[in-house]
Amino acid sequence: MRLLLTADTHIPTRARSLPGQLLDAVEDADVVLHAGDWVDTDTLDLLERRAARLIAVHGNNDGPALRARLPLVAEAELDGLRFTVVHETGPARGREQRCAARFPETDVLVFGHSHIPWDSRSGRLRLLNPGSPTDRRRQPFASYLTAQLTGGRLTDVRLHPLPRRS
């Protein structure tokens, strides 16, 4: 199973549209996980149309229309692994222990908010933040993640840098 992880798309405040490379990856994925801060409903509509399956939450920058359509926390079992998607996890310091305590049944936690790619573990919990495909903030590049899920194992987790917008 091919996974695509993204967050913090911030359309139209940080970009007019999603990068073509990301949209191509959406088409190739079996499941897309979006960890919030969409800002507009058009981007949600676009991913709902293009993704084979979309698991998504709202973020702190998402208004009432998005909050009405998306939960604060989304959970799904994929190929025997329990995934949880949230927007915010608090400060980086102590994140692993805090999230392991908050989500004791979760195998993979996908989160956003910081725009900073993250891949760490706390016991069996794996924490993944794909960064942002539209707003790199203090990072050298905008980004998203892909991964493979086979036989109940998450493998081939890859960070994809995106070219700077002109």
QUIJO-V219246 format. One line per field, one symbol per residue. ss: DSSP state (@ for helix, = for strand, . for the rest). burial: + if it has 9 or more other C-alpha atoms within 8 Angstrom, else -. A space follows every 50 residues. Layout:
ss = ???
burial = ???
This chain:
ss = .=====....=...=....@@@@@@@@@..====......@@@@@@@@@@ ...====......@@@@@@.=..=====..=====.........@@@@@@ @@.....====......=====..=====............========= ..==========....
burial = -+++++++++++-++--++--++-+++-+++++++++++++-++--++-- ++-++++++--+---++--+++++------+++++++-------++--++ -----++++++++-++++--++--++++++++++++----++++++++++ -+-+--+-+--+----
